[in-house]
């Protein structure tokens, strides 16, 4: 009787050792495969970023053609009938999904872009370099999806009349006068 119980105990030990060895080998294979899995996930997110950014830029372009002005909020793209965008897409690279807005006029000293005409979006991603190159840029935060690109690809440079963008309102400074070019840009 003693020999049969010791033999069963030794077989259980062998099975446990074999199971631990197999788990170690599987762990090594998973660690080897993890970088390629993460790379595929990032590539998929980059494709989604391009799709969403171009869809928003196309929606802004259609909004401008229909209304004669640029939207002041991304939600305005949903308010025209029929809507020019199915839904306001989120940035796939940020947790909150908020975009960095590209406006037709430069934001003031506070950096607040509320109420400025939106001509495009860019990602707020803080991830380093991307796998894809989009319009010659290799960082997600440099990818500008703009409805107002000119032939050189400079956002806002193709705007025919910057002063008429806010539904006919003149571009004025806080003092009430018309804004003049800054001395450093002459």
N, C-alpha and C positions, 0 to 999 in steps of 0.2 A: 504494500500500500504506500509506503514511503517513496518508493521510486517513481510511481505514477504521479504523485503530487509534485515532486521536485522536477520531473520532466515537463509537466504542464506549466510550472512557474518559470522554467528556463525558456520555454517557447513563448510565453507572454513577454518576457524581457526582450527576446529577439525581435518580436513583432513591434514592440515599442521603439527599439533602436532603429529598425527598418523604417518605421513611420517618421521618426525624427530626421533620418537621413534624406528621405524623399521630400519632406517639407523644406529642408535646407537647400536641396537642389532646385526645387520650385521657386524658392525665394530668390536664388541667384538668377534664374531665368527671368523672373519678374523685374528684378532690378535692372537687368540688361535691356528689357523691353520698355521700361517706363519712360525713358527719354523720347523714344519714337512715338509712344502713345501721346505724351504731352505735346510733342511737335504737331501731331495730326490734329489734336484738339485746337491748338493755336491757329493752324492753317484754316480750319473750319470757321473759327471765330473771325479771322481776317476776311474770308470770303463773305461772311455775313455782314461785317462792317462795311465792306465795299457795296454790297447790295443795298443795305439800309441807307448809307450816305448818299448814294446815287439816286435812290428813290426820293429822298427828301429834297435833293437839289432839283430833280425833275419836277417835283410838286411845287417848289418855290418858283421855278420858271413858268409853269402853267398858271400859278396864282398871279404872277406879274402880268402875263399876257391877258388874263381875264379881267383883272381889276385895274391895271395900270400902275400899281404900286407893289411894294414888297411887304410881306407880313411882318407884324411887330412881335408876334409870338408864333411858335410852331403850331399851336392849336388852331391858329387862324386858317391853316391849310385844310382843316376839317369843316370850317364854317361856310365856305363857298358851296354853292349848289350847282352841279354835283361836286362832291369833294374831290380835290386834286391829289389826295393821298388817302390810302385806305385806312391807315392809322399812324399816329406819331410814334415812329420806331424809337427804341431805346438804344443807347450805345452799348454794344455787347462786351466792351472791355472795361466798363466801370460798374461798380456795384449798384450805384444809384441809377445808372442809365442816362445821366444827363450829358448833353452835348455841350461843347464849347461853341458858342454862336459866332459866326462870321457876319459882321454888319457892314452896311454900305458906307457908314461914316464911323470914324474912330470914336471909341468910348472916351469919356472925360477922365479927369485925374483919378476919380474914385474907381474906375474900371467897370462901373455898372452899365450893362448893355440893355437895360429895361427901356422899352419904348423906341429903340433904334430899329430901323428896317433891316431885316435879316436876309442876307443873300446866300448863306450857306452854313454848313456845320463842319466841325472837326472833332475827333475823339479827344477825350481828356485822359487817355491812357498814359500810365507811367511806366509801362513795360518798355524794355529796351528796344532793340531792333526787331523788325518783323521778318518773316520768311519771304513775303511778297514785296515787290517794289511797285508802288502805285504813283504814277506820274513822276517818276524819278526820285521819289522819297522812300526812305527805308524805316521811318519811325511812324507809328500809328498817329501820334499827335501832330505830325506834319502833313498828314493826308487831308487835304481840304476838298470838300464836296460842295462846290459853289455853282449857283445858277448864273453868275455874272462873270465867269471867266472869259478873258479875251484870248486872242491867239497865243499869247505868251504864257497863259495859265496863271496870271496874277489875279487873285481874288479882288473883285470890285473894280479892276482897271477898265473893264469893258462897259461900265455904266455910262450911258449917254448923258444923263443929267442928274447929278448927285443931289442937287437942291430940290428937285421935284419928286423925290422918293417918298416923302412922308405925306402922301395923298394931297399934294399941292401946297403943303406948308413950306415956307422958305426956311432955309438952314440958318438959324440964328444963334448967337451966343447968349449967355445968361444976361448980359446987359441990354439985350433987345436989338442990337445992331446985327448986320449981316457979318458972317464970319469971313475974315480975310485970310489968305495963305500965311502960314507961320513963317517967321524970318528964316528958320533953318531949312526950309524946303524951297527957297527961291533959287 
